[in-house]
Amino acid sequence: MIRALTRHIPASFAHALSAAPPDPPIDVALARQQHRMYCTALAECGAAVTTLPVDERCPDSVFVEDTAVVVDRQALITRPGAPSRQLETEAVAVELAAWLEVLPMSEPGTLDGGDCMRVGRTIYVGRSARTNAVGIAQLAQAFAPRGIEVVPVELPAGVLHLKCVCSPLGGGRILLAEGSLDRRVFRDLEIVWVPADETYAANAVAIGTHVIIAEGFPRTHAALVAARFEPRAVPCSEVRKADGSLTCQSIVF
Ligand code: CIR
């Protein structure tokens, strides 16, 4: 059984973190409608979806990916790098504990799940403004007993998270935006290339042969079809205004 954990969007999402103030501002009603379409897409790709209740204290809480990293039957509950987001982990930890063994992180480590891309027994982890060296060391220590190798990746300036430019497709394949990271970072992985002017589409959720991608990126869509995937486009204009995309809205385990 593939499970996906998501979280309802609070009214305070209008004030979510973003590198630049969105113009026009976030439309919370539209964001909720798009989130419902995202959850429906997850379910239609075969996931059993659980959606956590709204917490108005946490404007960014729809971005659950950042709060946990799952390997096999264990979940490392992160310490998100943005202090305003650290409260988000409580409800996620309680829910995941019903399914998985949860492992803690500790100060001064910080880590966002959006910086962690797992491919087989390797986790590529972006060293970013959100994820520090202590956090990366705690990630490596948590999963070393499970045979996980952690490979730190330096991010180009202005990239929020590793998975802003790449995401896993299963079976040793990844989506990677052209011109973002040196492909040699990813050793012998098979790359499905995203054109540089469609970089936003490099963040996608793969479940089996299904891939949920952002609406409006025809060349990425075509590249996935050519690689024998079944892309399914969903609208995400409102989460994009808060620097979010597709993987960040769920924890798939
Ligand atoms: C933030 O700045 O933390 C949120 N507004 C966006 C987080 C997006 N998370 C992700 O891509 N994993």
Residues whose N, C-alpha, C, O or C-beta is under 5 A from the ligand:
A	BS01	CIR	A16 L17 S18 D60 F63 E65 D66 G114 H161 A242 D243 G244 S245 C248
